[in-house]
Amino acid sequence: MVLLRVVDVIADIFAQIGPQHNTPSNELVPDKFRSKWYLSPWQHAFEFVCYMSILIPLSIYSYQCAIQHPMWRAQRPVRKATPLDLALGVGTGVSYIAIVYYKALAPGMWRLPYALQPCHTLTLLLTLLTVARGKTANLLFQVYVTMSWSSVLALSFPDMSDYEHWGDCFNYFYEHIMMLLVPFVLWHTGRFDYIGSPSWIMFGFTFIALYHAAILQIVVLVTEINVATLMTPPAILKDIGIYYRPAQYLICFTLHWLYNGVITLGVSSFAAASTAKDVPSPKQL
């Protein structure tokens, strides 16, 4: 089969660029954080092909549906950044700089690949959104909001196993709180409108899932750092064994829809309450 031949070719590439059994690329990396072949190169390649075959068409389809939404088609220009927007951008930007700084302090800067984890990447994106304008900025805001559930998860189950500095630990909580607070302020002050339609929610999931399954897949192989638990499972999923990655995506997909359902309901209720306040009562007429 052609598909299996493609998987074989990709598996060979993964085996060549991935962890080598007796020759680690960076001996300074502690063993518990090092990428290991928990799954075979062939299974990594097979899952990679499966995820790409599902996520790419789904992403294209959901995007085409999303941009037909009336709110998207009638979107107003994103305003010029206000002093408040700039202050928020500085707040999140400083957090991202702190992330890179503390991770670079590790011997041989072995922790630096962790700066590419989804939450940290979203912090960088949020910083840009405080000043960016145009349709692309609006699109990325819609995507960002759909993925902000990752901050709730990080705050609920903090994993600071590789954190050694007090400032780094403080920034962990500061970063994830800002990831929830800043988009709310940007929406509430009118910089962006939130759409929250099913097509936008689905597009947001495929956007970050492709980043996870494609870009981070290469990162964990080349750097030999277990970023986003792509090479070995977290403790909570170890009992699932070699199927932990599909289970991970399924759990994230479920959380994604539950969280965004709550967000959409909350935004609708908030908007309805604001509209009701603006309507004069009979006594005022």
C-alpha positions as CSV (number, residue, x, y, z in Angstrom):
1,M,0.0,0.0,0.0
2,V,1.2,3.5,-0.9
3,L,0.1,4.9,2.5
4,L,2.1,2.3,4.4
5,R,5.1,3.0,2.2
6,V,4.8,6.7,3.1
7,V,4.7,5.7,6.8
8,D,7.8,3.6,6.4
9,V,9.7,6.5,4.8
10,I,8.6,8.9,7.6
11,A,9.5,6.3,10.2
12,D,13.0,6.1,8.8
13,I,13.4,9.9,8.9
14,F,12.1,10.0,12.5
15,A,14.5,7.3,13.6
16,Q,17.4,9.2,12.1
17,I,16.6,12.6,13.6
18,G,15.2,11.3,16.8
19,P,16.9,10.0,20.0
20,Q,19.8,7.6,19.5
21,H,20.1,4.9,22.1
22,N,23.6,5.4,23.4
23,T,24.5,8.8,22.1
24,P,22.3,11.6,23.6
25,S,22.7,14.9,21.7
26,N,22.9,16.8,25.0
27,E,24.3,14.9,28.0
28,L,23.2,17.7,30.3
29,V,19.5,16.9,30.0
30,P,18.3,15.0,33.1
31,D,17.1,11.5,32.2
32,K,13.5,12.1,33.3
33,F,13.1,14.9,30.8
34,R,14.9,13.3,27.9
35,S,12.9,12.0,24.9
36,K,12.9,8.2,24.6
37,W,11.3,5.8,22.2
38,Y,8.3,4.9,24.4
39,L,6.5,4.4,21.1
40,S,8.4,3.0,18.1
41,P,9.5,5.4,15.2
42,W,6.9,3.5,13.0
43,Q,4.1,4.3,15.4
44,H,5.1,7.9,15.6
45,A,5.1,8.0,11.8
46,F,1.8,6.2,11.5
47,E,0.1,8.5,14.0
48,F,1.6,11.5,12.3
49,V,0.1,10.5,8.9
50,C,-3.3,9.8,10.6
51,Y,-3.4,13.1,12.4
52,M,-2.4,15.1,9.2
53,S,-4.9,13.2,7.2
54,I,-7.7,14.1,9.6
55,L,-6.6,17.6,10.8
56,I,-5.6,19.3,7.6
57,P,-8.9,18.7,5.7
58,L,-10.9,19.4,8.9
59,S,-9.0,22.6,9.4
60,I,-9.6,23.8,5.8
61,Y,-13.3,22.9,6.0
62,S,-13.9,24.6,9.4
63,Y,-12.0,27.7,8.3
64,Q,-14.1,28.0,5.1
65,C,-17.3,27.7,7.2
66,A,-15.9,30.1,9.9
67,I,-15.3,33.0,7.5
68,Q,-18.9,32.8,6.2
69,H,-20.2,33.7,9.7
70,P,-22.1,37.0,9.6
71,M,-20.0,38.5,12.4
72,W,-16.8,37.7,10.5
73,R,-18.1,39.1,7.2
74,A,-19.3,42.3,9.0
75,Q,-16.3,42.7,11.2
76,R,-15.2,46.2,12.0
77,P,-11.6,47.3,11.8
78,V,-9.5,46.5,14.8
79,R,-8.8,49.7,16.7
80,K,-5.4,51.3,17.1
81,A,-3.7,50.1,20.3
82,T,-4.7,52.2,23.4
83,P,-2.5,52.8,26.4
84,L,-4.3,50.0,28.2
85,D,-3.7,47.6,25.2
86,L,0.0,48.5,25.3
87,A,0.2,48.0,29.1
88,L,-1.4,44.5,28.7
89,G,1.1,43.8,25.9
90,V,4.0,44.8,28.1
91,G,2.6,42.6,30.9
92,T,2.4,39.5,28.7
93,G,5.6,40.3,26.8
94,V,7.6,40.5,30.0
95,S,6.2,37.1,31.0
96,Y,7.3,35.5,27.8
97,I,10.8,37.1,28.1
98,A,11.0,35.6,31.6
99,I,10.0,32.2,30.3
100,V,12.9,32.3,27.8
101,Y,15.3,33.7,30.3
102,Y,14.7,31.1,33.0
103,K,14.7,28.2,30.6
104,A,18.0,29.5,29.1
105,L,19.6,29.4,32.6
106,A,19.7,25.6,32.6
107,P,23.1,24.0,31.8
108,G,23.5,23.9,28.1
109,M,20.2,25.7,27.8
110,W,18.5,22.3,27.6
111,R,15.2,23.7,28.9
112,L,14.8,26.2,26.0
113,P,12.7,23.9,23.8
114,Y,10.0,24.1,26.5
115,A,9.4,27.7,25.5
116,L,7.7,26.2,22.4
117,Q,5.0,24.5,24.5
118,P,1.5,25.6,23.5
119,C,0.8,27.8,26.6
120,H,4.0,29.7,26.1
121,T,3.4,30.1,22.3
122,L,-0.1,31.4,23.1
123,T,1.4,33.9,25.5
124,L,3.6,35.3,22.7
125,L,0.6,35.3,20.4
126,L,-1.4,37.2,23.0
127,T,1.4,39.8,23.3
128,L,1.2,40.4,19.5
129,L,-2.6,40.7,19.7
130,T,-2.5,43.7,22.0
131,V,-1.0,45.7,19.1
132,A,-1.8,43.8,15.9
133,R,-4.5,45.0,13.6
134,G,-6.4,43.7,10.5
135,K,-8.2,40.5,9.7
136,T,-5.3,38.3,10.6
137,A,-5.3,39.7,14.1
138,N,-9.0,39.1,14.4
139,L,-8.7,35.5,13.2
140,L,-5.9,34.8,15.6
141,F,-7.9,36.3,18.5
142,Q,-10.8,33.9,17.7
143,V,-8.3,31.0,17.7
144,Y,-6.7,32.2,20.9
145,V,-9.9,32.4,22.9
146,T,-10.9,28.8,21.9
147,M,-7.6,27.5,23.2
148,S,-7.5,29.5,26.5
149,W,-8.8,26.4,28.3
150,S,-5.2,25.2,28.4
151,S,-4.5,28.0,31.0
152,V,-7.4,26.7,33.2
153,L,-5.9,23.2,33.0
154,A,-2.4,24.5,33.8
155,L,-3.6,26.4,36.9
156,S,-5.7,23.4,38.1
157,F,-2.9,20.9,37.7
158,P,0.4,22.8,37.8
159,D,3.4,20.9,36.5
160,M,6.6,22.6,37.7
161,S,8.8,19.5,37.9
162,D,11.6,21.3,36.0
163,Y,11.3,24.7,37.7
164,E,14.2,25.6,40.0
165,H,13.9,29.4,40.5
166,W,11.4,31.4,42.6
167,G,10.8,33.9,39.8
168,D,10.1,31.1,37.3
169,C,7.5,29.6,39.6
170,F,5.9,33.0,40.1
171,N,5.8,33.6,36.4
172,Y,4.1,30.2,35.8
173,F,1.0,31.4,37.7
174,Y,1.3,35.0,36.5
175,E,1.5,33.9,32.9
176,H,-1.6,31.6,33.0
177,I,-3.7,34.2,34.9
178,M,-2.8,36.8,32.3
179,M,-3.7,34.4,29.5
180,L,-7.2,34.4,30.9
181,L,-7.5,38.0,31.9
182,V,-6.0,39.8,28.9
183,P,-8.3,38.4,26.2
184,F,-11.4,39.2,28.4
185,V,-10.2,42.8,28.7
186,L,-9.5,43.1,24.9
187,W,-13.0,41.9,24.2
188,H,-14.7,43.9,27.0
189,T,-13.0,47.1,25.9
190,G,-14.0,46.6,22.3
191,R,-10.6,45.8,20.6
192,F,-12.0,42.5,19.3
193,D,-15.4,41.0,18.9
194,Y,-15.8,37.3,20.0
195,I,-17.6,35.1,17.5
196,G,-17.6,31.7,19.2
197,S,-19.5,29.8,16.5
198,P,-19.0,26.0,16.2
199,S,-16.9,26.4,13.0
200,W,-14.6,28.9,14.8
201,I,-14.3,26.6,17.8
202,M,-13.4,23.6,15.5
203,F,-10.9,25.7,13.5
204,G,-9.3,26.7,16.8
205,F,-8.8,23.1,17.8
206,T,-7.4,22.0,14.5
207,F,-5.0,25.1,14.5
208,I,-3.4,24.2,17.8
209,A,-3.6,20.4,17.2
210,L,-1.6,20.8,13.9
211,Y,1.0,22.8,15.8
212,H,1.1,20.0,18.4
213,A,1.1,17.1,16.0
214,A,3.4,18.5,13.3
215,I,5.7,21.2,14.6
216,L,6.2,19.9,18.2
217,Q,6.6,16.3,16.8
218,I,9.7,17.5,15.0
219,V,10.9,19.5,18.0
220,V,10.8,16.6,20.4
221,L,12.7,14.4,18.0
222,V,15.5,16.9,17.1
223,T,16.0,18.3,20.6
224,E,15.4,15.0,22.5
225,I,13.3,16.9,25.0
226,N,9.9,15.5,25.9
227,V,8.0,18.7,25.1
228,A,4.2,18.4,25.7
229,T,4.7,14.7,26.6
230,L,4.9,13.7,22.9
231,M,7.6,11.1,23.5
232,T,6.6,9.6,26.8
233,P,3.2,9.8,28.6
234,P,2.4,11.9,31.7
235,A,1.9,9.8,34.8
236,I,-1.9,10.1,34.6
237,L,-1.9,8.4,31.1
238,K,0.7,5.7,31.7
239,D,-1.8,3.0,32.2
240,I,-3.2,3.5,28.7
241,G,0.2,2.4,27.3
242,I,1.0,2.9,23.6
243,Y,-2.4,4.5,22.9
244,Y,-1.9,7.4,25.2
245,R,-1.4,10.0,22.4
246,P,-4.8,9.3,20.7
247,A,-6.3,9.4,24.2
248,Q,-4.6,12.7,24.9
249,Y,-6.1,14.2,21.7
250,L,-9.6,12.8,22.6
251,I,-9.4,14.3,26.1
252,C,-8.3,17.7,24.8
253,F,-11.0,17.6,22.1
254,T,-13.7,17.0,24.8
255,L,-12.3,19.7,27.1
256,H,-12.1,22.1,24.2
257,W,-15.8,21.8,23.4
258,L,-16.9,21.9,27.0
259,Y,-14.9,25.0,27.8
260,N,-15.9,26.8,24.7
261,G,-19.5,26.0,25.3
262,V,-19.2,27.7,28.7
263,I,-17.4,30.7,27.2
264,T,-20.0,31.1,24.5
265,L,-22.8,30.9,27.0
266,G,-21.1,33.4,29.3
267,V,-20.3,35.9,26.5
268,S,-23.9,35.7,25.3
269,S,-25.3,36.2,28.8
270,F,-22.9,39.1,29.5
271,A,-23.8,40.8,26.2
272,A,-27.6,40.3,26.8
273,A,-27.2,41.8,30.3
274,S,-25.3,44.8,28.9
275,T,-28.0,45.3,26.2
276,A,-30.7,45.2,28.8
277,K,-29.0,47.9,30.8
278,D,-28.9,50.2,27.7
279,V,-32.7,49.8,27.1
280,P,-34.6,52.6,29.0
281,S,-37.3,51.5,31.4
282,P,-40.9,52.8,31.0
283,K,-40.3,55.3,33.8
284,Q,-37.4,56.8,31.9
285,L,-39.4,57.2,28.7
